Amino acid sequence: MRHRRAGFKLGRNPAHRRATLRNLVTNLITHERIHTTVLRAKAARPIAEQMITLGKKDSLHARRQVAAFLQTPEATQKLFTDLAPRFSERAGGYTRIIRAGWRIGDGAELAILELLGAKLKKKEKRTTRKDIKESMPEQEPPPKEDEEEAENKKK
């Protein structure tokens, strides 16, 4: 029976589990979208929503609570300036979990944890050697040393 078995242990001791969740939530607030496993996403979701709710209060006590949990001042600043006003009219449910297949190495189920309203940033196209060669003007190869010597002997 599952009585009194609430919460996710994530296969870690309590200090490591707290550090993992702090990292996940800080990165979620900073980047607005993270790729992780489904269980980690489910564990981080309530904490992230609690941080946004604290951001909506915008009191000194709320700021100190958020700053004590998040790991960077930039994440705290973004939470209070960008995210809290975005969700000011919403009563809850600020995040979404999208299942994204399985990891190749161990078969763990992956998910995307994102804030609602996050804009998808397309990756820039990587330049390849072929693209670089096509963009460069054609150059004549330098003459070989043997050919230079032969020309000098003829003279």
HURA-V348163 format. One record per backbone hydrogen bond with DSSP energy under -0.5 kcal/mol. CO is the residue of the C=O (numbers start at 1). NH is the residue of the N-H. E is the energy in kcal/mol with one decimal. If there is no record, write none. Layout:
co->CO nh->NH e->E
co->CO nh->NH e->E
This chain:
co->2 nh->5 e->-1.3
co->9 nh->12 e->-1.7
co->13 nh->17 e->-2.7
co->14 nh->18 e->-2.4
co->15 nh->19 e->-2.1
co->16 nh->20 e->-2.4
co->17 nh->21 e->-2.4
co->18 nh->22 e->-2.4
co->19 nh->23 e->-2.3
co->20 nh->24 e->-2.5
co->21 nh->25 e->-2.6
co->22 nh->26 e->-2.4
co->23 nh->27 e->-2.5
co->24 nh->28 e->-2.3
co->25 nh->29 e->-2.4
co->26 nh->30 e->-2.2
co->27 nh->31 e->-3.0
co->28 nh->32 e->-2.3
co->32 nh->115 e->-2.1
co->34 nh->36 e->-0.5
co->34 nh->113 e->-2.4
co->36 nh->111 e->-3.5
co->37 nh->41 e->-2.2
co->38 nh->42 e->-2.6
co->39 nh->43 e->-1.9
co->40 nh->44 e->-2.3
co->41 nh->45 e->-1.8
co->42 nh->46 e->-0.6
co->43 nh->47 e->-0.5
co->44 nh->48 e->-2.5
co->45 nh->49 e->-2.4
co->46 nh->50 e->-1.8
co->47 nh->51 e->-2.2
co->48 nh->52 e->-2.0
co->49 nh->53 e->-2.1
co->50 nh->54 e->-2.2
co->51 nh->55 e->-2.1
co->52 nh->56 e->-1.7
co->53 nh->57 e->-1.1
co->54 nh->58 e->-1.4
co->59 nh->63 e->-2.5
co->60 nh->64 e->-2.2
co->61 nh->65 e->-2.2
co->62 nh->66 e->-2.5
co->63 nh->67 e->-2.6
co->64 nh->68 e->-1.7
co->65 nh->69 e->-1.1
co->66 nh->69 e->-0.6
co->66 nh->70 e->-3.1
co->72 nh->76 e->-1.5
co->73 nh->77 e->-2.6
co->74 nh->78 e->-2.5
co->75 nh->79 e->-2.2
co->76 nh->80 e->-1.9
co->77 nh->81 e->-2.3
co->78 nh->82 e->-2.5
co->78 nh->83 e->-1.9
co->79 nh->84 e->-2.6
co->82 nh->86 e->-1.2
co->83 nh->87 e->-1.8
co->85 nh->88 e->-1.0
co->87 nh->90 e->-0.9
co->94 nh->116 e->-2.7
co->96 nh->98 e->-0.5
co->96 nh->114 e->-2.4
co->97 nh->99 e->-0.5
co->98 nh->112 e->-3.0
co->101 nh->110 e->-2.9
co->103 nh->107 e->-1.5
co->108 nh->103 e->-3.0
co->109 nh->38 e->-2.1
co->110 nh->100 e->-2.7
co->111 nh->36 e->-2.5
co->111 nh->113 e->-0.5
co->112 nh->98 e->-2.6
co->112 nh->114 e->-0.6
co->113 nh->34 e->-2.4
co->114 nh->96 e->-2.4
co->115 nh->118 e->-1.5
co->119 nh->121 e->-0.6
co->120 nh->122 e->-0.7
co->128 nh->132 e->-2.0
co->129 nh->133 e->-2.5
co->130 nh->134 e->-2.2
co->131 nh->135 e->-1.7
co->132 nh->136 e->-1.3
co->144 nh->148 e->-1.8
co->145 nh->149 e->-2.4
co->146 nh->150 e->-2.1
co->147 nh->151 e->-2.1
co->148 nh->152 e->-2.3
co->149 nh->153 e->-2.1
co->150 nh->154 e->-1.6
co->151 nh->155 e->-1.1
